[in-house]
């Protein structure tokens, strides 16, 4: 179901990571129900921005620093993903805590857009003024458990008055600029 609302039926799980998040939500809900607590559960798209130390922008940037003439891409480049700038994410979470009154509050956090992995690669390469050969591997999914389409319905969060300030493209570019200004991030990653 796209865009995927918070109340969408759970699909067959192909990702251990996603399955762990679903089980964590169930524990939070049970704990709140049992002990009368309030909770805020946020379902994020991938987050980009300052202090970013993992994910596709980081991985592609790091690869291009080592070999600017080619880029290894997991998948076929056609996967459609949504991303959110870190400050937009923090702003949404703080607003939800301030305005959402339910015992269990579940919110999707993302933009109203998605992009193809190839689009993101293009923006990264444009920032770096590179035109590497793209070497694809892994078919439609890229890696075990990867979902080739991520696009969340964020209308519940929008109803509280929140809107992201940056587009996906702007968030990708800002992340690349951050990595250029903070080379120690590449070296410090374990």
C-alpha positions in Angstrom: 0.0 0.0 0.0 1.7 3.2 -1.2 2.0 5.7 0.4 1.9 3.4 3.4 -0.2 4.7 6.3 0.5 3.9 10.0 -2.5 1.5 10.1 -1.6 -0.5 7.0 -1.8 -4.3 7.4 1.6 -5.8 8.1 3.1 -7.4 5.0 5.1 -10.6 4.9 8.4 -9.7 6.5 11.5 -10.1 4.3 13.8 -8.1 6.5 15.1 -9.1 10.0 15.7 -5.4 10.7 12.0 -4.5 9.9 10.7 -7.5 11.9 12.8 -6.3 14.9 11.2 -2.8 14.7 7.7 -4.3 14.5 8.4 -6.5 17.6 9.9 -3.5 19.5 6.7 -1.5 18.8 4.6 -4.4 20.2 6.7 -4.4 23.4 6.3 -0.6 23.8 2.5 -0.9 23.3 2.3 -3.7 25.8 4.4 -1.9 28.4 2.3 1.3 28.1 -0.9 -0.6 28.3 0.3 -2.6 31.4 1.8 0.4 33.3 -0.3 3.3 32.1 2.5 5.1 30.3 2.3 7.3 27.1 4.5 6.5 24.1 5.5 8.0 20.8 6.5 5.6 18.1 8.1 7.0 15.0 8.5 5.1 11.7 11.2 6.9 9.8 12.3 6.8 6.2 16.1 6.9 6.0 17.5 10.0 7.7 20.1 12.3 6.0 22.1 15.2 7.2 24.9 16.3 9.5 26.6 13.6 11.6 25.4 11.1 9.1 27.7 8.0 9.3 25.9 5.3 7.3 23.6 4.6 4.5 23.7 5.1 0.7 25.0 8.7 0.6 27.8 7.9 3.0 28.6 4.6 1.2 28.6 6.2 -2.3 30.6 9.2 -1.2 33.2 7.0 0.5 33.5 4.8 -2.6 33.9 7.8 -4.9 36.7 9.2 -2.7 38.6 5.9 -3.2 37.7 5.3 -6.9 36.0 8.3 -8.6 35.8 6.5 -12.0 33.3 3.8 -10.9 30.6 3.2 -8.3 29.3 -0.2 -7.1 25.5 -0.1 -6.5 23.5 -2.8 -4.7 20.4 -3.3 -6.8 19.5 -2.0 -10.2 19.3 1.7 -9.3 15.5 1.7 -9.9 14.6 1.2 -6.2 12.4 4.0 -5.0 13.2 5.4 -1.6 12.1 8.3 0.6 14.6 10.2 2.8 14.2 12.9 5.4 16.6 15.6 6.6 17.7 15.1 10.2 16.5 18.5 11.5 13.1 18.0 9.9 12.9 14.7 11.7 13.8 16.2 15.1 11.3 19.0 14.6 8.6 16.5 13.8 9.3 14.4 16.9 9.3 17.4 19.2 6.0 18.7 17.8 4.4 15.2 18.2 5.5 15.1 21.9 4.0 18.5 22.4 0.7 18.0 20.5 -0.2 14.3 20.3 -2.3 13.3 23.3 -3.0 9.5 22.8 -1.5 6.9 25.1 0.1 5.3 22.0 1.0 7.7 19.3 2.4 6.3 16.1 3.7 8.5 13.3 5.3 8.0 10.0 8.1 10.5 9.3 9.1 11.3 5.8 8.6 13.6 2.9 5.8 13.6 0.4 8.2 12.4 -2.3 10.5 9.6 -3.2 13.4 9.2 -5.6 15.1 6.4 -7.4 18.6 5.4 -6.2 19.9 6.5 -9.6 18.5 10.0 -9.0 20.3 10.2 -5.7 23.5 9.0 -7.3 23.1 11.7 -9.9 22.8 14.4 -7.2 25.8 13.1 -5.3 27.9 13.0 -8.5 26.8 16.4 -9.5 28.0 17.8 -6.2 31.3 16.1 -6.6 31.6 16.9 -10.3 32.1 13.3 -11.1 30.6 10.9 -13.8 31.5 7.4 -12.7 30.6 4.2 -14.4 27.8 2.6 -12.4 28.2 -1.1 -11.7 24.9 -2.7 -10.6 24.6 -5.9 -8.6 21.8 -7.6 -6.7 18.8 -7.3 -9.0 15.6 -5.5 -7.8 16.2 -5.8 -4.1 20.0 -5.3 -3.9 20.4 -7.1 -0.6 18.5 -9.6 1.4 15.5 -7.9 3.0 15.8 -4.6 1.1 12.4 -3.2 0.1 12.5 -1.8 -3.5 9.9 0.8 -2.7 9.6 2.9 0.5 7.1 5.7 0.6 5.2 6.5 3.8 1.9 8.4 4.2 2.8 11.1 6.7 -0.6 12.8 6.8 -1.1 12.1 10.5 2.1 14.1 11.3 1.0 16.8 8.8 -2.3 17.1 10.7 -0.3 18.3 13.7 1.0 21.1 11.6 4.4 19.7 10.6 6.0 20.0 7.2 9.5 19.1 6.2 11.6 22.1 5.1 14.0 20.3 2.8 13.3 18.1 -0.3 15.1 14.8 -0.7 17.4 16.4 -3.2 18.3 19.2 -0.8 18.9 16.7 2.0 21.2 14.6 -0.2 23.2 17.7 -1.3 23.4 19.0 2.3 24.7 15.6 3.4 27.4 15.5 0.7 28.4 19.0 1.7 28.7 17.9 5.3 30.8 14.9 4.4 33.1 17.2 2.4 33.6 19.4 5.4 34.0 16.6 7.9 36.5 14.1 6.5 37.1 12.8 10.0 33.6 11.1 9.8 34.9 8.8 7.0 38.0 7.9 9.0 36.3 7.4 12.4 33.6 5.0 11.2 34.1 1.5 12.5 
